[in-house]
Amino acid sequence: MPKKVKREENPIGEVSNYFDHVKAAAIKLKKPLKVGDTIQIKGGENDFEQKIEGMQIDHKPVKEAKKGDEIGIIVKQKVRKGYKVFKK
């Protein structure tokens, strides 16, 4: 029986900034993302999932974002620059 190899998850993006006063994270995307998707943010002591309720590009609400975009989303926990973002 072949041994199961745990597939390494590929991050869809990385936290590039965090704004404590509004509890929002800026995320630089490597893959597309849209409102309604569920993401997982991992880094340091943090590892949590949340659904994308809304996102912005340049302070304007958008429904979806593509590779290379930098989006802003409200996050339920404090995050730091460099945290990895995965799509669930």
Secondary structure, DSSP 8 states (H G I E B T S, - for coil): -----------SEEEEEEETTTTEEEEEESS-EETT-EEEEEETTEEEEEE---EEETTEEESEE-TT-EEEEE-SS---TT-EEEE-
